[in-house]
Amino acid sequence: MFQRVGAEAYKPGLDNSIKLAAAFGNPQNSFRTIHVAGTNGKGSVSHLIAAILMESGYKVGLYTSPHLVDFRERIKENGRMIPETAVVHYVERYNSMNIGINPSFFELTMVMAFDYFREMKVDVAVIEVGLGGRLDSTNIIHPDLSIITNISFDHTQFLGDTLAAIASEKAGIIKSGVPCVVGEYVAETKPVFQSRADKVAAPITFAEDTPEVVSHNYIGGMLCVDSKTYGHIPCTLSGLCQVKNANTVLTAINILIELGYDITKANVAEAFLNVCKTTGLMGRWMQIGTSPKQICDTGHNVGGISQIVEQLNNLDYNVLRIVIGFVSDKDITHILELLPRSATYYFTNASVKRALPAPELLKLATEKGLNGKCYSSVTDAYNQALCDANIDDIVFIGGSTFIVADLLTELHRQ
């Protein structure tokens, strides 16, 4: 399981996915799909599009990763997690087969999702890429629309160590004749996307070139965007990164409408306002407490952390207290350089094999001028931060998806 183990669990290539899906009767061909890739934002974009389709009356499947509290978060139908009985039934069926392959955790989970969506007779499924695109298991689908949110440095050991190389892997989801939306680009990545689209005759739209979102502001802490087509839209997802995600989503919705999807302005507005309630999305600039204000976010690479730091810098507080941890198989040098020097840090490690031990993180962070102490668990670090904080402080929890996962798991127990 890549989420817990890391590189040794990663199996690039589509052969296993094709054989496993075929053994279950190719369920992915039983419904329409929308494919979402990108370094950052693909989870938010996937959930927003799913919410809009649900508000529009469609029966919607949603396949995302990783999960935070419950494995079943990965597979949802109209916002409801796959039942435990359906998971058990799928595993029993798989175990009774003799397919002759050794699929990965992700491949098994993906086909479970496709099989469940077929059983539930969904109209359309939003499918989030696991890692990369070209060789990702999910690339066996033939979607109505492909979306690439953006490109940043992450998983460079698999995808390449330049933005162009990473973009080439993500561009692998662009298919012949299938429209594609690219949310963000830089000079190094745009030609890669354009070249791939030209090669397979896929219409491509760069959302930044004809932006739907014309302005944004915060009203009572809630992000509100103003758009050309859909007017004024309040959004429950209030992270600064959601401005660009909103632009990507609204551009994608324009194309879905052109493809015949029945979506109204009211559907869009309602979905943006209620996306977390509608889909169960967690961990995106998520406020989990007040007095002091407590916020967690799963942003975990340079692109994600830079947005988080910018938003933290725009908040009013007495002391910023940051509970933070990372995985051990990632170079965090540049991330540590982005973090505010004035904050008080609570260095910790998540309860996964890949976690960077808190004492090692403390040493690396100290070398970068960050001050704090280390704690053996996320719960201990979080509780100490709350104990130290005054009501006008801010406590932020993040650095790694697994830090947020441990925190939310503990809060769900209470």
Disulfide bonds with the S-S distance in Angstrom:
none
